[in-house]
Amino acid sequence: GQSTRDIRKENNHYLNATMNKTIISSDANKKIGAKSVTKYHNDLKQYSTQFAYHFINLNWADVDLANQNDIKGLFESRYNDILRSLRTTIASSLF
């Protein structure tokens, strides 16, 4: 399958969407860069405890990557979770 490194070179690939990006270490990025998307996707299940920290829906590890509507739904969910967190943080910071 196509590697995540190759997909990142395709600016218009739906997996390059902003909602599919998160800050990770350089080492982690190097480890996943050469993997096929399928292999990386299967490996996600072992990291599910960190999904909440990155606003990633737990369903991500089980989604069909070929189904763009499913991916869009996960991106919308992540967007809404980030937005909710920002609003809560801002509201709690106001006097």
N, C-alpha and C positions, 0 to 999 in steps of 0.2 A: 504494500500500500504506500501511499504518498506520505512522506515524512513531514513532521510539523515544521521543520526548517524550510522545506520547499513551499509549504502552504503560506508561510510568513512572507515569502517573496511575491505572492499573488495579492496585490493590494485590494482587489475586489472580491476575494474569497470570503464567503460568509463567516468562516471561522476566524477571520481577522477582525471581526467587529469589536468595537471598543468594549462592549459588554462581555467579551470573551478574554479580556486581558486582566491580569492581576500582577501585583509585584511579587516576584519570587527571587530567590538567590541566584547568583550567576552559576553556581554548581548545579542547582536544580534545572536551570534553563539548558545547560549543556547536556544533562542527562536525557532530557526529553526531546531535544532538538533533532536527534538522529532517528528517533523512534517513528514508526508508522503511526498514523492517527489512531488506527484500530488498537495497536499495542498500548499507546499512551492512554487511550480511553479506557481500556480494560484495567490498566494500572491505577486509575483514579480511585477505585473502590478502597484501596488501602489508605488513602489520604482523606477519607470522608470526614474524619474528626476535625479537620481544618477548614472544611467548606464554609461553615458559618462565619468564620473570621474573614473570609474573602467574599462573603455574600454570594456564595455559590449554592444553588438549590441541590439538595441531596439526590434528586432525581437525575442529575447530570450524568452520573456514572451508568445509568440504565437507558439513556435516550438513544434513539436510532440516529446516528450522525448523518445519514442520507436524507432524513426527513427535515427539511428546512423549517417547516411549521413548528415542529417540536423544538428545534433549536431557538427559533424566534420566541417561543413561549418561555423558554428558560432565560433568555436574555431579558425579556420583559419582567420576569419575576425578579431577576437580579437588580435591574434598574429600580424597580419599586422598593426593594429592600434597602438599597443604598439611599434612595431618596427619603424613605421613612427614617433611616438612621440619621441622616443629615438634619432633617426637620426636628427630630427629637433632641439632637445635640444643640442645635441653635436655640430651640425653645427653652431648654434647660439652662442655657447660658445667659439668657436675658433676665434683667432685673424686674 
